[in-house]
Amino acid sequence: MLAEDSILLREGLVRLLAEEGHEVTAAVGDAGELLAAVDRDPPDIVVMDVRMPPTHTDEGLRAALEIRRTRPEIGVLVLSQYVERRYATELLTASTEGVGYLLKDRVVQIDEFLDALERVGSGRTAFDPEVVRQLLSRSSHTDPLLSLTARERDVLAEMAQGHTNPAIAERLHVSKSAVEKHVNAVFDKLGLNPATGYSRRVLAVLRYLGS
């Protein structure tokens, strides 16, 4: 299900998703229409804008929070031109699975968008690196975060994007055992207990960063 007030982008996404074998059950232009459509025919995943009519401020994110609160089984992939910190932090820290936040520039990179859609649809997470960077920088004054080494911060940023240990090893050109060592160090320094499943560990980190 799509919620995007730009007709060109909305229709482009409908065509792209149909070509990739997805069924678009509804494509609407505002948050009210989206919530009504979700009630009528709950989808597997919602792809939605942040700023939609009538005020073009945060209607989309508030609708996303409502969907996550009432129907947590529905995946939510948020698209935005900006990092709306208040609601983004609430969305990312309140959810345990099936949530993503991409900047709209990422939609231009088709493979990145489809990969994020697949991750969110399968109950995992997908965070744009720039979203992660801004959330990290907002909390950089906290002592535990400052205690991380440069490599540990790199690993943390990759974790927060939703990547697994093998994927992090490949992206950072290090061994899997080195990644595991850095991950354990990150959790130790941030006072976080390791959790089963990388989406849970990512959200644990984001809960800390958003506190």
VEXDREN-2710 file (C-alpha; in Angstrom, 1 decimal):
% VEXDREN-2710
k/r/px/py/pz
1/MET/0.0/0.0/0.0
2/LEU/1.4/3.4/-1.0
3/ALA/0.8/6.9/0.5
4/GLU/2.4/9.7/-1.4
5/ASP/0.9/13.1/-2.3
6/SER/3.2/13.6/-5.4
7/ILE/1.2/12.0/-8.2
8/LEU/4.3/11.4/-10.4
9/LEU/6.2/9.7/-7.6
10/ARG/3.2/7.7/-6.5
11/GLU/2.4/6.4/-10.0
12/GLY/6.1/5.7/-10.6
13/LEU/6.3/3.6/-7.4
14/VAL/3.1/1.8/-8.4
15/ARG/4.6/0.9/-11.8
16/LEU/8.0/-0.1/-10.3
17/LEU/6.4/-2.4/-7.6
18/ALA/4.1/-4.0/-10.2
19/GLU/7.0/-4.7/-12.5
20/GLU/8.9/-6.3/-9.6
21/GLY/5.9/-8.7/-8.9
22/HIS/4.3/-6.8/-5.9
23/GLU/0.6/-6.3/-5.6
24/VAL/-0.2/-2.6/-4.8
25/THR/-3.6/-2.8/-3.0
26/ALA/-4.0/0.9/-2.7
27/ALA/-2.2/4.1/-3.7
28/VAL/-3.5/7.2/-1.9
29/GLY/-2.5/10.9/-1.5
30/ASP/-2.9/11.6/2.2
31/ALA/-2.7/10.1/5.7
32/GLY/-6.4/10.0/6.3
33/GLU/-7.0/8.0/3.1
34/LEU/-4.2/5.7/4.1
35/LEU/-5.6/4.9/7.5
36/ALA/-9.0/4.2/6.1
37/ALA/-7.5/1.9/3.4
38/VAL/-5.5/0.0/6.0
39/ASP/-8.7/-0.5/8.0
40/ARG/-10.5/-1.8/5.0
41/ASP/-7.9/-4.1/3.7
42/PRO/-4.7/-4.4/5.8
43/PRO/-1.6/-4.8/3.6
44/ASP/1.6/-6.6/4.3
45/ILE/3.6/-3.4/4.1
46/VAL/3.0/0.3/3.8
47/VAL/5.3/2.7/1.9
48/MET/4.6/6.2/2.9
49/ASP/5.7/9.8/2.7
50/VAL/6.3/11.9/5.9
51/ARG/4.8/15.3/4.7
52/MET/1.3/15.0/3.3
53/PRO/-1.9/17.1/3.1
54/PRO/-3.4/19.0/4.7
55/THR/-0.5/20.7/6.5
56/HIS/2.4/19.0/4.8
57/THR/4.3/18.6/8.1
58/ASP/4.3/15.3/9.9
59/GLU/1.0/13.6/8.9
60/GLY/2.7/10.6/7.4
61/LEU/4.9/9.8/10.4
62/ARG/2.0/10.2/12.8
63/ALA/0.0/7.8/10.6
64/ALA/2.9/5.4/10.6
65/LEU/3.0/5.5/14.4
66/GLU/-0.7/4.8/14.5
67/ILE/-0.4/1.8/12.2
68/ARG/2.5/0.4/14.3
69/ARG/0.5/0.9/17.4
70/THR/-2.8/-0.7/16.2
71/ARG/-1.4/-3.2/13.6
72/PRO/2.2/-4.0/14.5
73/GLU/2.2/-6.9/12.0
74/ILE/2.2/-4.4/9.1
75/GLY/5.6/-3.4/7.9
76/VAL/6.2/0.3/7.5
77/LEU/8.7/1.9/5.2
78/VAL/8.8/5.7/5.5
79/LEU/10.1/7.9/2.7
80/SER/11.2/11.5/3.4
81/GLN/13.3/14.3/2.0
82/TYR/14.3/15.1/5.6
83/VAL/15.1/13.4/8.9
84/GLU/12.1/14.3/11.2
85/ARG/14.0/13.5/14.4
86/ARG/11.2/13.6/16.9
87/TYR/8.8/11.2/15.2
88/ALA/11.6/9.2/13.5
89/THR/13.2/8.4/16.9
90/GLU/9.8/7.4/18.3
91/LEU/9.0/5.2/15.3
92/LEU/12.4/3.5/15.2
93/THR/12.6/2.9/19.0
94/ALA/9.0/1.9/19.5
95/SER/9.1/-0.9/16.9
96/THR/10.8/-4.3/17.2
97/GLU/10.6/-5.4/13.6
98/GLY/9.4/-4.6/10.1
99/VAL/10.3/-0.8/10.0
100/GLY/12.4/1.3/7.8
101/TYR/13.2/5.0/7.1
102/LEU/14.7/6.0/3.7
103/LEU/15.4/9.4/2.3
104/LYS/13.7/10.0/-1.0
105/ASP/17.0/10.2/-2.9
106/ARG/17.3/6.5/-2.1
107/VAL/14.2/5.7/-4.3
108/VAL/16.2/6.8/-7.3
109/GLN/18.6/3.9/-6.5
110/ILE/16.2/1.1/-7.4
111/ASP/18.2/-1.8/-6.0
112/GLU/18.6/0.0/-2.7
113/PHE/14.9/0.7/-2.4
114/LEU/13.9/-2.8/-3.4
115/ASP/16.4/-4.3/-0.9
116/ALA/15.0/-2.1/1.9
117/LEU/11.4/-3.1/0.9
118/GLU/12.4/-6.8/1.1
119/ARG/14.0/-6.3/4.5
120/VAL/11.1/-4.5/6.0
121/GLY/8.6/-6.9/4.4
122/SER/10.4/-9.8/6.0
123/GLY/10.3/-8.3/9.5
124/ARG/13.7/-6.8/9.5
125/THR/14.9/-3.2/9.5
126/ALA/16.1/-0.7/6.8
127/PHE/17.5/2.7/7.8
128/ASP/19.1/5.1/5.4
129/PRO/22.7/5.8/6.4
130/GLU/22.0/9.6/6.5
131/VAL/19.2/9.0/9.0
132/VAL/21.5/6.9/11.1
133/ARG/24.2/9.6/10.9
134/GLN/21.9/12.3/12.1
135/LEU/20.6/10.3/14.9
136/LEU/24.1/9.4/15.9
137/SER/25.3/13.0/15.7
138/ARG/22.4/14.2/17.8
139/SER/23.5/11.9/20.7
140/SER/27.3/12.3/20.2
141/HIS/27.6/14.3/23.5
142/THR/26.9/11.1/25.5
143/ASP/29.9/9.7/27.2
144/PRO/29.5/6.0/26.3
145/LEU/29.1/6.8/22.6
146/LEU/32.3/9.0/22.8
147/SER/34.2/6.0/24.2
148/LEU/33.7/4.0/21.0
149/THR/36.7/3.7/18.7
150/ALA/36.4/4.8/15.1
151/ARG/36.0/1.3/13.9
152/GLU/33.3/0.6/16.5
153/ARG/31.4/3.6/15.4
154/ASP/31.6/2.3/11.8
155/VAL/30.2/-1.0/12.9
156/LEU/27.5/0.7/14.9
157/ALA/26.4/2.8/11.9
158/GLU/26.2/-0.4/9.8
159/MET/24.3/-2.2/12.5
160/ALA/21.8/0.7/12.7
161/GLN/21.2/0.5/9.0
162/GLY/20.0/-3.1/9.5
163/HIS/23.0/-5.1/8.2
164/THR/24.0/-8.5/9.5
165/ASN/27.5/-9.3/10.7
166/PRO/28.5/-11.0/7.4
167/ALA/27.2/-8.0/5.5
168/ILE/29.1/-5.6/7.7
169/ALA/32.3/-7.6/7.3
170/GLU/31.9/-7.4/3.5
171/ARG/31.1/-3.7/3.5
172/LEU/34.0/-2.8/5.9
173/HIS/36.4/-5.3/4.3
174/VAL/37.2/-7.0/7.7
175/SER/36.7/-10.6/8.9
176/LYS/33.5/-11.8/10.4
177/SER/35.2/-12.5/13.7
178/ALA/36.5/-8.9/13.8
179/VAL/32.9/-7.7/13.3
180/GLU/31.7/-9.9/16.2
181/LYS/34.4/-8.5/18.4
182/HIS/33.5/-4.9/17.6
183/VAL/29.8/-5.6/18.0
184/ASN/30.4/-7.1/21.5
185/ALA/32.6/-4.1/22.4
186/VAL/29.8/-1.7/21.2
187/PHE/27.2/-3.4/23.4
188/ASP/29.6/-3.5/26.4
189/LYS/30.5/0.2/26.1
190/LEU/26.9/1.3/25.7
191/GLY/25.7/-0.9/28.5
192/LEU/23.4/-2.9/26.2
193/ASN/22.8/-6.6/26.4
194/PRO/23.2/-8.5/23.1
195/ALA/19.9/-9.6/21.7
196/THR/18.9/-12.5/19.4
197/GLY/18.3/-11.2/15.9
198/TYR/20.0/-8.2/14.4
199/SER/16.9/-6.2/14.1
200/ARG/16.5/-6.3/17.9
201/ARG/20.1/-5.3/18.5
202/VAL/19.7/-2.4/16.1
203/LEU/16.6/-1.2/17.9
204/ALA/18.3/-1.6/21.3
205/VAL/21.1/0.8/20.0
206/LEU/18.5/3.2/18.7
207/ARG/16.6/3.2/22.0
208/TYR/19.8/4.2/23.6
209/LEU/20.6/6.9/21.1
210/GLY/17.1/8.3/21.3
211/SER/17.1/8.6/25.0
END
